[in-house]
Amino acid sequence: MKALTLIRHAKSSWSDPRLADFDRPLNKRGIRDLQSMARRVRDFGLAPDQLVTSGATRALETAKALACELALRPDQVLVQPEFYTAGLQELLCLLRRQNDQWLHLMVVGHNPGLQDLGGYLTGWKLPKFPTAAVVHMHLRIDRWCDLDLAHGTVELLDYPKLHR
């Protein structure tokens, strides 16, 4: 069995209208929520074999905070720029190409792609997938290339507003 953790980037800033969407950093609330969520991810025992992240600034900042909290080595963090605009089919293709030695992958990215992927893999319509949300699932596959419809079971859904 494989495990997959999907994490939407933390809340980003819209304060500088000159910045391209790709370059928007986290805002104050995003940083605060991320610190709390990274600790919870650690406390849930969700340290992955490999963390794969979008190259967008807000996703990279989220991934770096998670990697630090989970004590991941630099070689355990892989930046995939194509995750930035990836929809369901592109995310599936990218995940199917991952190394089978990795039993647990963590993906940091964007909506609607991550929410669509989580629903597709588990057959469960995620009620919401806000910023800094985490969904962890077990997958009934031995190889990433076999990833497909309803192969997963949701083990955890968590996000900052659940704790306010």
N, C-alpha and C positions, 0 to 999 in steps of 0.2 A: 504494500500500500504506500501511496504517496500522500503528502500533506501540502496544502496550499493556503497561504495567508495573503489576503488582499487588503491593502491599506490605501485609502484615499489620502492624498496630501492634506496637510493642515490648512487652515484658513489663510488665504492670501490677501495681499494689500492691493487696493485699487487707487492708492493715493497719488501716484505719479502717472498721469494719463499719457506721458511720452513713452512709457515702457511698453514694449511688445508683450502680449499675453505670456509668451514663453519665458520672459525675464522677470515676471512679477514675483517678489519675495513674500515671505510670510508676514502677516501683520501681528500686532501684539497679542490678540486673542489666539491666533494660530500658534504662536510660540508657547503661550501658556498651556493651551490644550495639548500640544504636542509633547511637552514635558510630562504631563500627567499620563497621556496615552502610552508613551514609550515605557514608562515605569510599569503600567498595567500589562503591556505586551510582555515585558520581562517577567513579571510576577505570574503570568499565565503559562510561562515556560515555552514561549513561541520562538525561541532562537532558531533561525533557519540555517540550512547548509549554505544557501545562496540567497542574497537579496538582490533583486533586479528592479531597477528604478528608471522612470522617465528621466530625460535630461533637462526638463523644465526646472527653473530655479526653485520653485516652491516644492516640487517633488524631491529634488536633490537635498534641500534643507531638511525635509522630513526624513529622508533615507539616512542622512548623516547622523541625525539625532537618534534614530532607531539603532543604527550600527554602533554608535557609542554606548548607548544604554545596554545593548545586548553583547557588548564586547566582541563584535565581529572584526575579523582581520580585513585589511584593505582588499585582499584578493577575493573576499566573500561578497563584495559589492560590485555589481555589474551595471553600468549605465547603458541603457538601451534608448537612444534618442527617438526611435520610432514608436515607443510607448506613448509619447506625448499626444498624438492624434489617433491612436489605435482604437478601433471599435472592436466589437466582439470577435469577428472573424480574424482580424489581424492579431489580436491578443492570443487567440487559440493557436494560430500558426507559430507565433513567437514562442509560446510555451511548449508546443509540441517539439520544438527544436532544442530544448534544454537537455543538459547532460543527465543521463539516467542515474549517475552516481549520487545525485542530489535527491534525497528523500523528502526534504521539506524546502519548498521555495516560498519566498516572500516577495510580493510585487507591490511597489509603491507607484501609484499612477493617478488617473483622472477618471471622472465620470463624463459621459454615461457608460464608457467602456467597461470599467470595473464592475459596476452594478449589473450590467447586462451579462458579463462573464459569470459572476457569482450565481445569478439566477439560472443561466443556461447549464452550468455544471451541477447544480444541486436540484434543479426543478422547483425551487422555492422562490417565489417573488419576494425579494428583499423589500421589507416595508419602507426602508429609507437607507440611504448610504451617504450621510453628510460628510463634510470635511473631517478629517482625522478618524474616520470610521475604520473599524477592523472587522473582517469576517475571516474566520479560520475554518477550513474544511478538510475532512479526510476524503481521499479519492480512491476508488476501487480500481486502481491501475498499478501496474508494475513498471511501465515505461511511459515517459512523457508523450511520446508519439501517439499513444492510445487515448489521450485526453479527449473526451467527447461528452455529449448530452447526458445529463443526470448521472454522472459517475461519482458525484460528491455528496457528502452529508455535512451539513453545517454543524460545527461543534461550538462556535462562539460568534456572537455578533455584539460589538461594543462600540460606543461612540461617546464623545464628551458630555452631551446633554443628558445621558442616562445617569450621570453622577452629579448633577447640579441640583 
